Amino acid sequence: MSTVTIGRMALPAGDDASERSALLLWMIFTGLSVFAVVLLWRFGLIRLMVASDRTYISSLIAVLYIVTCGHCFWRTRAIAREGAAARRCRAVLASVDGAKALDAGATSLPPGLVRDHIASLATKAAAQDYRAVDQTLLLRTLADRLRGSNGFGAFVSDTLMKLGLLGTIIGFIIMLAPIATLDAADKAAMKTSMGLMSDGMAVAMYTTLAGLVGSILVRIQYYMLDAATQRVFSDAVMMTETYVTPALERKGADKGAGKGLGKGLETSP
């Protein structure tokens, strides 16, 4: 199997590829979305939407969607880095001298949120004399820190949906406004009213479509981001329960055995 050198260690190349799987998946999805936009622009549908929507709500939805894509890329990249750091931490802890990496605040581990969690866990274990280590509260903190600003996606998705609904209401208002003053005998007024009704219907339909499509695409992106975040958290839990907690409790057992031996030597004649 080919390997990738990281610092002094050699990790399998497959691990390096899996570390970037979340970012690669986001790039594939975004590439398909850009391809769809190019096709819509090629056939003039986007220009028609912008020209027909006099409220510019559809354009606002598009701008918000682009900003949200940038935020999702930033968060996905951060999670990919945390996943890479977690795998490096696991490689160090699984080595023969892995228990020594927990000394001195676990500073020898690769930096990241998982390393910070392990350092806090080691500090807590030392403070309670290495008795049974419960990391429930620390894991909650780690989960919150890993999620970070992922909730921004749900907020934007809901906002895009409501902007589309707002455009629908405004479009129907524009469409129904001429009916109150409509005179069937005046052909010129009838023609003008029909034009206004058509404009109102275009606003309602385009804003609704833009809001629905934008909301769905944002949901898909942040679903993938949340899944990647959950994988990193699960790896961290598995790693700490498998390597860190037993090593800390083993230190407590060795320390207790050392104290017992010292007392035995003191009481011996």
VENJOMO-V977909 format. One record per pair of residues at least 6 apart in sequence whose ideal C-beta (glycine too) atoms are under 7 Angstrom apart, sorted by the first residue. I is the first residue (numbers start at 1). J is the second residue. D is the distance in whole Angstrom. If there is no record, write none. Layout:
{{I & J & D} {I & J & D}}
//
This chain:
{{1 & 12 & 5} {2 & 13 & 4} {3 & 10 & 4} {3 & 11 & 6} {3 & 12 & 6} {3 & 13 & 6} {4 & 11 & 5} {4 & 13 & 5} {4 & 16 & 5} {6 & 88 & 6} {9 & 91 & 6} {11 & 91 & 6} {15 & 87 & 6} {19 & 80 & 6} {19 & 83 & 5} {19 & 84 & 4} {19 & 87 & 6} {20 & 80 & 6} {22 & 76 & 5} {22 & 79 & 6} {22 & 80 & 5} {22 & 224 & 7} {22 & 228 & 4} {23 & 76 & 5} {23 & 77 & 6} {23 & 80 & 5} {25 & 224 & 6} {26 & 72 & 7} {26 & 73 & 6} {26 & 76 & 5} {26 & 221 & 7} {26 & 224 & 6} {29 & 220 & 7} {29 & 221 & 7} {30 & 69 & 6} {33 & 217 & 6} {40 & 46 & 5} {49 & 58 & 5} {49 & 206 & 5} {50 & 58 & 7} {50 & 59 & 6} {52 & 202 & 4} {52 & 206 & 6} {53 & 203 & 6} {53 & 206 & 5} {53 & 207 & 6} {54 & 199 & 7} {54 & 203 & 6} {55 & 167 & 6} {55 & 170 & 6} {55 & 203 & 6} {55 & 207 & 7} {57 & 163 & 6} {57 & 166 & 7} {57 & 167 & 4} {57 & 207 & 5} {58 & 206 & 5} {58 & 207 & 5} {58 & 210 & 4} {60 & 163 & 7} {61 & 160 & 6} {61 & 163 & 6} {61 & 164 & 7} {61 & 210 & 4} {61 & 211 & 6} {61 & 214 & 5} {62 & 210 & 7} {64 & 156 & 6} {64 & 159 & 7} {64 & 160 & 6} {65 & 160 & 7} {65 & 214 & 5} {65 & 217 & 7} {65 & 218 & 7} {68 & 153 & 7} {68 & 156 & 5} {68 & 218 & 5} {71 & 152 & 6} {72 & 153 & 7} {72 & 221 & 5} {72 & 222 & 6} {72 & 225 & 6} {75 & 148 & 6} {75 & 149 & 7} {75 & 150 & 6} {75 & 225 & 6} {76 & 225 & 5} {76 & 228 & 7} {79 & 225 & 7} {79 & 228 & 5} {79 & 229 & 5} {79 & 232 & 6} {82 & 112 & 5} {82 & 113 & 6} {82 & 114 & 7} {82 & 146 & 7} {82 & 232 & 5} {83 & 231 & 7} {83 & 232 & 5} {85 & 110 & 5} {85 & 111 & 7} {85 & 112 & 3} {85 & 114 & 6} {85 & 115 & 7} {86 & 112 & 7} {86 & 114 & 4} {86 & 232 & 6} {86 & 235 & 5} {86 & 236 & 6} {86 & 239 & 7} {88 & 110 & 4} {89 & 109 & 5} {89 & 110 & 6} {89 & 114 & 6} {89 & 115 & 6} {89 & 118 & 7} {89 & 239 & 7} {90 & 239 & 5} {92 & 98 & 6} {92 & 101 & 5} {92 & 109 & 6} {93 & 101 & 6} {93 & 239 & 7} {93 & 243 & 4} {93 & 244 & 7} {94 & 243 & 6} {98 & 243 & 6} {99 & 247 & 4} {101 & 108 & 5} {101 & 109 & 6} {102 & 122 & 5} {102 & 244 & 7} {102 & 247 & 6} {102 & 248 & 7} {105 & 119 & 5} {105 & 122 & 7} {106 & 115 & 6} {106 & 118 & 5} {106 & 119 & 4} {106 & 122 & 6} {109 & 115 & 4} {109 & 118 & 6} {113 & 142 & 6} {113 & 145 & 5} {113 & 146 & 6} {114 & 236 & 5} {117 & 138 & 6} {117 & 142 & 5} {117 & 236 & 6} {118 & 240 & 7} {118 & 244 & 6} {120 & 138 & 6} {121 & 133 & 7} {121 & 135 & 5} {121 & 138 & 6} {121 & 240 & 6} {121 & 244 & 6} {122 & 248 & 6} {124 & 133 & 7} {125 & 133 & 5} {125 & 248 & 4} {129 & 252 & 7} {130 & 248 & 6} {130 & 249 & 6} {130 & 251 & 5} {130 & 252 & 3} {130 & 255 & 6} {131 & 252 & 6} {132 & 249 & 7} {133 & 245 & 5} {133 & 248 & 5} {133 & 249 & 6} {135 & 240 & 6} {135 & 245 & 7} {139 & 237 & 6} {142 & 233 & 7} {142 & 236 & 6} {143 & 233 & 6} {146 & 229 & 5} {146 & 232 & 6} {146 & 233 & 6} {147 & 229 & 6} {150 & 222 & 6} {150 & 225 & 6} {150 & 226 & 6} {150 & 229 & 6} {153 & 218 & 6} {153 & 221 & 7} {153 & 222 & 3} {154 & 222 & 7} {156 & 218 & 6} {157 & 215 & 5} {157 & 218 & 4} {157 & 219 & 5} {160 & 211 & 5} {160 & 214 & 4} {160 & 215 & 4} {160 & 218 & 7} {161 & 211 & 5} {161 & 215 & 4} {163 & 211 & 5} {164 & 207 & 5} {164 & 208 & 5} {164 & 210 & 6} {164 & 211 & 2} {164 & 212 & 6} {165 & 211 & 7} {167 & 203 & 6} {167 & 204 & 7} {167 & 207 & 2} {167 & 208 & 7} {167 & 211 & 7} {168 & 204 & 5} {168 & 207 & 6} {168 & 208 & 5} {170 & 203 & 6} {171 & 200 & 5} {171 & 201 & 6} {171 & 203 & 3} {171 & 204 & 3} {171 & 207 & 7} {172 & 200 & 6} {172 & 204 & 6} {174 & 196 & 7} {174 & 199 & 6} {174 & 200 & 3} {174 & 203 & 6} {175 & 197 & 5} {175 & 200 & 3} {175 & 201 & 5} {175 & 204 & 7} {177 & 196 & 7} {178 & 193 & 4} {178 & 196 & 5} {178 & 197 & 6} {182 & 189 & 7} {182 & 193 & 5} {183 & 189 & 5} {184 & 190 & 7}}
//
